[in-house]
Amino acid sequence: MTDTITRHDPRLGAWRSFLTAHARVTRELERELQAEHGMALTDYDVLVQLAQAEDRRLRMSELADRLVLSRSGATRLVDRLCADGLVERVTCESDRRGQWAALTDAGVERLRRTSPTHLRGVEQHFLGRLSREDLESLRRMLDEVVAG
């Protein structure tokens, strides 16, 4: 009985469609960034988050929140990008225990080179498949979810 209910519940159908769409688009964006630039989508996301932040830097905890990662996951990611010279760690002047992740000039340049690939993929695999009205509706609906 429960199996029949879940299989035909339109709410769960919407949920499955959301998850499948996210997974497929993310997989394509990852594949394209790897193929054209040897870069992981998560690395690209770090560079974008830092580029959009004031002074091109964020506290590690804020970066983790924006990436929807655990602090340890964000730390490993930042460590790798630091080793590549794309990000640097900066000690917080007001709290010596706190650290910032800051985008380097090399990180800005890498983001400049990789952004066209990412934006093309977002358009091709997501934005271009929906009407302007559908995109606006989707944004409003997802903003409701994000707002909690």
Biotite code that builds the C-alpha atoms (Angstrom):
import biotite.structure as struc

atoms = struc.array([
    struc.Atom([0.000, 0.000, 0.000], chain_id="A", res_id=1, res_name="MET", atom_name="CA", element="C"),
    struc.Atom([2.714, 2.507, 0.985], chain_id="A", res_id=2, res_name="THR", atom_name="CA", element="C"),
    struc.Atom([4.648, 1.728, -2.205], chain_id="A", res_id=3, res_name="ASP", atom_name="CA", element="C"),
    struc.Atom([1.594, 2.551, -4.323], chain_id="A", res_id=4, res_name="THR", atom_name="CA", element="C"),
    struc.Atom([1.031, 5.827, -2.477], chain_id="A", res_id=5, res_name="ILE", atom_name="CA", element="C"),
    struc.Atom([4.638, 7.002, -2.802], chain_id="A", res_id=6, res_name="THR", atom_name="CA", element="C"),
    struc.Atom([4.861, 5.999, -6.425], chain_id="A", res_id=7, res_name="ARG", atom_name="CA", element="C"),
    struc.Atom([1.828, 8.121, -7.338], chain_id="A", res_id=8, res_name="HIS", atom_name="CA", element="C"),
    struc.Atom([2.259, 11.014, -4.919], chain_id="A", res_id=9, res_name="ASP", atom_name="CA", element="C"),
    struc.Atom([2.791, 14.124, -7.123], chain_id="A", res_id=10, res_name="PRO", atom_name="CA", element="C"),
    struc.Atom([4.802, 15.782, -4.380], chain_id="A", res_id=11, res_name="ARG", atom_name="CA", element="C"),
    struc.Atom([7.350, 13.003, -4.469], chain_id="A", res_id=12, res_name="LEU", atom_name="CA", element="C"),
    struc.Atom([7.363, 13.135, -8.254], chain_id="A", res_id=13, res_name="GLY", atom_name="CA", element="C"),
    struc.Atom([8.299, 16.829, -8.059], chain_id="A", res_id=14, res_name="ALA", atom_name="CA", element="C"),
    struc.Atom([10.987, 16.007, -5.508], chain_id="A", res_id=15, res_name="TRP", atom_name="CA", element="C"),
    struc.Atom([12.470, 13.272, -7.717], chain_id="A", res_id=16, res_name="ARG", atom_name="CA", element="C"),
    struc.Atom([12.409, 15.566, -10.751], chain_id="A", res_id=17, res_name="SER", atom_name="CA", element="C"),
    struc.Atom([14.235, 18.275, -8.790], chain_id="A", res_id=18, res_name="PHE", atom_name="CA", element="C"),
    struc.Atom([16.916, 15.837, -7.604], chain_id="A", res_id=19, res_name="LEU", atom_name="CA", element="C"),
    struc.Atom([17.365, 14.297, -11.045], chain_id="A", res_id=20, res_name="THR", atom_name="CA", element="C"),
    struc.Atom([17.584, 17.685, -12.776], chain_id="A", res_id=21, res_name="ALA", atom_name="CA", element="C"),
    struc.Atom([20.136, 18.923, -10.245], chain_id="A", res_id=22, res_name="HIS", atom_name="CA", element="C"),
    struc.Atom([22.255, 15.792, -10.583], chain_id="A", res_id=23, res_name="ALA", atom_name="CA", element="C"),
    struc.Atom([22.206, 15.824, -14.397], chain_id="A", res_id=24, res_name="ARG", atom_name="CA", element="C"),
    struc.Atom([23.013, 19.520, -14.759], chain_id="A", res_id=25, res_name="VAL", atom_name="CA", element="C"),
    struc.Atom([25.733, 19.336, -12.116], chain_id="A", res_id=26, res_name="THR", atom_name="CA", element="C"),
    struc.Atom([27.267, 16.269, -13.763], chain_id="A", res_id=27, res_name="ARG", atom_name="CA", element="C"),
    struc.Atom([27.372, 18.022, -17.157], chain_id="A", res_id=28, res_name="GLU", atom_name="CA", element="C"),
    struc.Atom([28.868, 21.215, -15.716], chain_id="A", res_id=29, res_name="LEU", atom_name="CA", element="C"),
    struc.Atom([31.497, 19.150, -13.885], chain_id="A", res_id=30, res_name="GLU", atom_name="CA", element="C"),
    struc.Atom([32.340, 17.180, -17.022], chain_id="A", res_id=31, res_name="ARG", atom_name="CA", element="C"),
    struc.Atom([32.750, 20.313, -19.127], chain_id="A", res_id=32, res_name="GLU", atom_name="CA", element="C"),
    struc.Atom([34.932, 22.140, -16.590], chain_id="A", res_id=33, res_name="LEU", atom_name="CA", element="C"),
    struc.Atom([37.127, 19.052, -16.202], chain_id="A", res_id=34, res_name="GLN", atom_name="CA", element="C"),
    struc.Atom([37.434, 18.468, -19.952], chain_id="A", res_id=35, res_name="ALA", atom_name="CA", element="C"),
    struc.Atom([38.168, 22.068, -20.905], chain_id="A", res_id=36, res_name="GLU", atom_name="CA", element="C"),
    struc.Atom([40.072, 23.342, -17.867], chain_id="A", res_id=37, res_name="HIS", atom_name="CA", element="C"),
    struc.Atom([40.981, 20.420, -15.607], chain_id="A", res_id=38, res_name="GLY", atom_name="CA", element="C"),
    struc.Atom([38.918, 22.019, -12.844], chain_id="A", res_id=39, res_name="MET", atom_name="CA", element="C"),
    struc.Atom([36.331, 20.540, -10.505], chain_id="A", res_id=40, res_name="ALA", atom_name="CA", element="C"),
    struc.Atom([32.964, 22.258, -10.201], chain_id="A", res_id=41, res_name="LEU", atom_name="CA", element="C"),
    struc.Atom([33.463, 22.572, -6.430], chain_id="A", res_id=42, res_name="THR", atom_name="CA", element="C"),
    struc.Atom([36.757, 24.399, -7.007], chain_id="A", res_id=43, res_name="ASP", atom_name="CA", element="C"),
    struc.Atom([35.042, 26.738, -9.448], chain_id="A", res_id=44, res_name="TYR", atom_name="CA", element="C"),
    struc.Atom([32.296, 27.405, -6.907], chain_id="A", res_id=45, res_name="ASP", atom_name="CA", element="C"),
    struc.Atom([34.864, 28.422, -4.277], chain_id="A", res_id=46, res_name="VAL", atom_name="CA", element="C"),
    struc.Atom([36.423, 30.904, -6.694], chain_id="A", res_id=47, res_name="LEU", atom_name="CA", element="C"),
    struc.Atom([32.990, 32.352, -7.549], chain_id="A", res_id=48, res_name="VAL", atom_name="CA", element="C"),
    struc.Atom([31.984, 32.703, -3.895], chain_id="A", res_id=49, res_name="GLN", atom_name="CA", element="C"),
    struc.Atom([35.232, 34.483, -3.051], chain_id="A", res_id=50, res_name="LEU", atom_name="CA", element="C"),
    struc.Atom([35.073, 36.712, -6.141], chain_id="A", res_id=51, res_name="ALA", atom_name="CA", element="C"),
    struc.Atom([31.592, 37.876, -5.167], chain_id="A", res_id=52, res_name="GLN", atom_name="CA", element="C"),
    struc.Atom([32.541, 38.552, -1.522], chain_id="A", res_id=53, res_name="ALA", atom_name="CA", element="C"),
    struc.Atom([33.651, 41.895, -0.179], chain_id="A", res_id=54, res_name="GLU", atom_name="CA", element="C"),
    struc.Atom([37.442, 42.229, -0.546], chain_id="A", res_id=55, res_name="ASP", atom_name="CA", element="C"),
    struc.Atom([37.398, 38.828, -2.323], chain_id="A", res_id=56, res_name="ARG", atom_name="CA", element="C"),
    struc.Atom([37.514, 36.971, 1.008], chain_id="A", res_id=57, res_name="ARG", atom_name="CA", element="C"),
    struc.Atom([35.248, 35.074, 3.396], chain_id="A", res_id=58, res_name="LEU", atom_name="CA", element="C"),
    struc.Atom([35.602, 33.544, 6.832], chain_id="A", res_id=59, res_name="ARG", atom_name="CA", element="C"),
    struc.Atom([36.026, 29.807, 6.492], chain_id="A", res_id=60, res_name="MET", atom_name="CA", element="C"),
    struc.Atom([32.718, 29.142, 8.276], chain_id="A", res_id=61, res_name="SER", atom_name="CA", element="C"),
    struc.Atom([30.837, 31.503, 5.940], chain_id="A", res_id=62, res_name="GLU", atom_name="CA", element="C"),
    struc.Atom([32.476, 29.937, 2.901], chain_id="A", res_id=63, res_name="LEU", atom_name="CA", element="C"),
    struc.Atom([31.450, 26.476, 4.117], chain_id="A", res_id=64, res_name="ALA", atom_name="CA", element="C"),
    struc.Atom([27.852, 27.696, 4.529], chain_id="A", res_id=65, res_name="ASP", atom_name="CA", element="C"),
    struc.Atom([27.777, 29.207, 1.042], chain_id="A", res_id=66, res_name="ARG", atom_name="CA", element="C"),
    struc.Atom([29.206, 26.017, -0.456], chain_id="A", res_id=67, res_name="LEU", atom_name="CA", element="C"),
    struc.Atom([26.776, 23.878, 1.556], chain_id="A", res_id=68, res_name="VAL", atom_name="CA", element="C"),
    struc.Atom([29.712, 21.881, 2.890], chain_id="A", res_id=69, res_name="LEU", atom_name="CA", element="C"),
    struc.Atom([30.922, 20.910, 6.324], chain_id="A", res_id=70, res_name="SER", atom_name="CA", element="C"),
    struc.Atom([33.747, 23.026, 7.729], chain_id="A", res_id=71, res_name="ARG", atom_name="CA", element="C"),
    struc.Atom([36.164, 20.151, 7.305], chain_id="A", res_id=72, res_name="SER", atom_name="CA", element="C"),
    struc.Atom([35.059, 19.689, 3.686], chain_id="A", res_id=73, res_name="GLY", atom_name="CA", element="C"),
    struc.Atom([35.552, 23.393, 2.980], chain_id="A", res_id=74, res_name="ALA", atom_name="CA", element="C"),
    struc.Atom([38.948, 23.291, 4.697], chain_id="A", res_id=75, res_name="THR", atom_name="CA", element="C"),
    struc.Atom([40.150, 20.423, 2.495], chain_id="A", res_id=76, res_name="ARG", atom_name="CA", element="C"),
    struc.Atom([38.894, 22.225, -0.586], chain_id="A", res_id=77, res_name="LEU", atom_name="CA", element="C"),
    struc.Atom([40.598, 25.496, 0.375], chain_id="A", res_id=78, res_name="VAL", atom_name="CA", element="C"),
    struc.Atom([43.827, 23.654, 1.226], chain_id="A", res_id=79, res_name="ASP", atom_name="CA", element="C"),
    struc.Atom([43.906, 22.216, -2.289], chain_id="A", res_id=80, res_name="ARG", atom_name="CA", element="C"),
    struc.Atom([43.235, 25.612, -3.871], chain_id="A", res_id=81, res_name="LEU", atom_name="CA", element="C"),
    struc.Atom([45.940, 27.185, -1.677], chain_id="A", res_id=82, res_name="CYS", atom_name="CA", element="C"),
    struc.Atom([48.407, 24.574, -2.937], chain_id="A", res_id=83, res_name="ALA", atom_name="CA", element="C"),
    struc.Atom([47.470, 25.617, -6.492], chain_id="A", res_id=84, res_name="ASP", atom_name="CA", element="C"),
    struc.Atom([47.985, 29.306, -5.639], chain_id="A", res_id=85, res_name="GLY", atom_name="CA", element="C"),
    struc.Atom([44.357, 30.220, -6.387], chain_id="A", res_id=86, res_name="LEU", atom_name="CA", element="C"),
    struc.Atom([43.345, 30.960, -2.783], chain_id="A", res_id=87, res_name="VAL", atom_name="CA", element="C"),
    struc.Atom([45.279, 32.020, 0.292], chain_id="A", res_id=88, res_name="GLU", atom_name="CA", element="C"),
    struc.Atom([44.533, 31.878, 3.977], chain_id="A", res_id=89, res_name="ARG", atom_name="CA", element="C"),
    struc.Atom([44.567, 35.183, 5.830], chain_id="A", res_id=90, res_name="VAL", atom_name="CA", element="C"),
    struc.Atom([44.515, 35.469, 9.618], chain_id="A", res_id=91, res_name="THR", atom_name="CA", element="C"),
    struc.Atom([41.690, 37.609, 10.960], chain_id="A", res_id=92, res_name="CYS", atom_name="CA", element="C"),
    struc.Atom([43.132, 40.735, 12.609], chain_id="A", res_id=93, res_name="GLU", atom_name="CA", element="C"),
    struc.Atom([40.310, 41.032, 15.161], chain_id="A", res_id=94, res_name="SER", atom_name="CA", element="C"),
    struc.Atom([40.375, 37.331, 16.101], chain_id="A", res_id=95, res_name="ASP", atom_name="CA", element="C"),
    struc.Atom([43.742, 35.634, 15.630], chain_id="A", res_id=96, res_name="ARG", atom_name="CA", element="C"),
    struc.Atom([42.045, 32.218, 15.812], chain_id="A", res_id=97, res_name="ARG", atom_name="CA", element="C"),
    struc.Atom([39.804, 33.034, 12.848], chain_id="A", res_id=98, res_name="GLY", atom_name="CA", element="C"),
    struc.Atom([40.920, 32.604, 9.265], chain_id="A", res_id=99, res_name="GLN", atom_name="CA", element="C"),
    struc.Atom([39.718, 33.956, 5.980], chain_id="A", res_id=100, res_name="TRP", atom_name="CA", element="C"),
    struc.Atom([39.956, 32.337, 2.588], chain_id="A", res_id=101, res_name="ALA", atom_name="CA", element="C"),
    struc.Atom([41.002, 34.998, 0.075], chain_id="A", res_id=102, res_name="ALA", atom_name="CA", element="C"),
    struc.Atom([41.050, 34.867, -3.701], chain_id="A", res_id=103, res_name="LEU", atom_name="CA", element="C"),
    struc.Atom([44.487, 35.488, -5.196], chain_id="A", res_id=104, res_name="THR", atom_name="CA", element="C"),
    struc.Atom([45.182, 37.273, -8.467], chain_id="A", res_id=105, res_name="ASP", atom_name="CA", element="C"),
    struc.Atom([45.900, 33.849, -9.971], chain_id="A", res_id=106, res_name="ALA", atom_name="CA", element="C"),
    struc.Atom([42.475, 32.718, -8.721], chain_id="A", res_id=107, res_name="GLY", atom_name="CA", element="C"),
    struc.Atom([40.821, 35.709, -10.380], chain_id="A", res_id=108, res_name="VAL", atom_name="CA", element="C"),
    struc.Atom([42.597, 34.889, -13.642], chain_id="A", res_id=109, res_name="GLU", atom_name="CA", element="C"),
    struc.Atom([41.586, 31.208, -13.432], chain_id="A", res_id=110, res_name="ARG", atom_name="CA", element="C"),
    struc.Atom([37.989, 32.235, -12.808], chain_id="A", res_id=111, res_name="LEU", atom_name="CA", element="C"),
    struc.Atom([38.116, 34.610, -15.788], chain_id="A", res_id=112, res_name="ARG", atom_name="CA", element="C"),
    struc.Atom([39.279, 31.761, -18.041], chain_id="A", res_id=113, res_name="ARG", atom_name="CA", element="C"),
    struc.Atom([36.824, 29.141, -16.783], chain_id="A", res_id=114, res_name="THR", atom_name="CA", element="C"),
    struc.Atom([33.667, 31.260, -16.430], chain_id="A", res_id=115, res_name="SER", atom_name="CA", element="C"),
    struc.Atom([32.712, 31.206, -20.123], chain_id="A", res_id=116, res_name="PRO", atom_name="CA", element="C"),
    struc.Atom([32.654, 27.391, -20.068], chain_id="A", res_id=117, res_name="THR", atom_name="CA", element="C"),
    struc.Atom([30.550, 27.301, -16.919], chain_id="A", res_id=118, res_name="HIS", atom_name="CA", element="C"),
    struc.Atom([28.123, 30.001, -18.057], chain_id="A", res_id=119, res_name="LEU", atom_name="CA", element="C"),
    struc.Atom([27.714, 28.341, -21.451], chain_id="A", res_id=120, res_name="ARG", atom_name="CA", element="C"),
    struc.Atom([26.896, 25.065, -19.701], chain_id="A", res_id=121, res_name="GLY", atom_name="CA", element="C"),
    struc.Atom([24.397, 26.686, -17.327], chain_id="A", res_id=122, res_name="VAL", atom_name="CA", element="C"),
    struc.Atom([22.637, 28.222, -20.322], chain_id="A", res_id=123, res_name="GLU", atom_name="CA", element="C"),
    struc.Atom([22.720, 25.031, -22.406], chain_id="A", res_id=124, res_name="GLN", atom_name="CA", element="C"),
    struc.Atom([21.750, 22.527, -19.722], chain_id="A", res_id=125, res_name="HIS", atom_name="CA", element="C"),
    struc.Atom([19.386, 24.622, -17.597], chain_id="A", res_id=126, res_name="PHE", atom_name="CA", element="C"),
    struc.Atom([18.436, 28.221, -18.396], chain_id="A", res_id=127, res_name="LEU", atom_name="CA", element="C"),
    struc.Atom([17.915, 27.693, -22.119], chain_id="A", res_id=128, res_name="GLY", atom_name="CA", element="C"),
    struc.Atom([15.454, 24.864, -21.505], chain_id="A", res_id=129, res_name="ARG", atom_name="CA", element="C"),
    struc.Atom([12.994, 26.997, -19.545], chain_id="A", res_id=130, res_name="LEU", atom_name="CA", element="C"),
    struc.Atom([10.909, 30.018, -20.484], chain_id="A", res_id=131, res_name="SER", atom_name="CA", element="C"),
    struc.Atom([11.514, 33.352, -18.786], chain_id="A", res_id=132, res_name="ARG", atom_name="CA", element="C"),
    struc.Atom([8.231, 32.924, -16.899], chain_id="A", res_id=133, res_name="GLU", atom_name="CA", element="C"),
    struc.Atom([9.151, 29.415, -15.745], chain_id="A", res_id=134, res_name="ASP", atom_name="CA", element="C"),
    struc.Atom([12.549, 30.629, -14.559], chain_id="A", res_id=135, res_name="LEU", atom_name="CA", element="C"),
    struc.Atom([10.960, 33.428, -12.547], chain_id="A", res_id=136, res_name="GLU", atom_name="CA", element="C"),
    struc.Atom([8.456, 31.008, -11.002], chain_id="A", res_id=137, res_name="SER", atom_name="CA", element="C"),
    struc.Atom([11.196, 28.535, -10.195], chain_id="A", res_id=138, res_name="LEU", atom_name="CA", element="C"),
    struc.Atom([13.313, 31.255, -8.590], chain_id="A", res_id=139, res_name="ARG", atom_name="CA", element="C"),
    struc.Atom([10.394, 32.371, -6.412], chain_id="A", res_id=140, res_name="ARG", atom_name="CA", element="C"),
    struc.Atom([9.626, 28.792, -5.366], chain_id="A", res_id=141, res_name="MET", atom_name="CA", element="C"),
    struc.Atom([13.227, 27.970, -4.518], chain_id="A", res_id=142, res_name="LEU", atom_name="CA", element="C"),
    struc.Atom([13.627, 31.252, -2.641], chain_id="A", res_id=143, res_name="ASP", atom_name="CA", element="C"),
    struc.Atom([10.712, 30.109, -0.443], chain_id="A", res_id=144, res_name="GLU", atom_name="CA", element="C"),
    struc.Atom([12.549, 26.873, 0.318], chain_id="A", res_id=145, res_name="VAL", atom_name="CA", element="C"),
    struc.Atom([15.810, 28.693, 1.044], chain_id="A", res_id=146, res_name="VAL", atom_name="CA", element="C"),
    struc.Atom([14.077, 31.219, 3.319], chain_id="A", res_id=147, res_name="ALA", atom_name="CA", element="C"),
    struc.Atom([12.885, 28.318, 5.454], chain_id="A", res_id=148, res_name="GLY", atom_name="CA", element="C"),
])
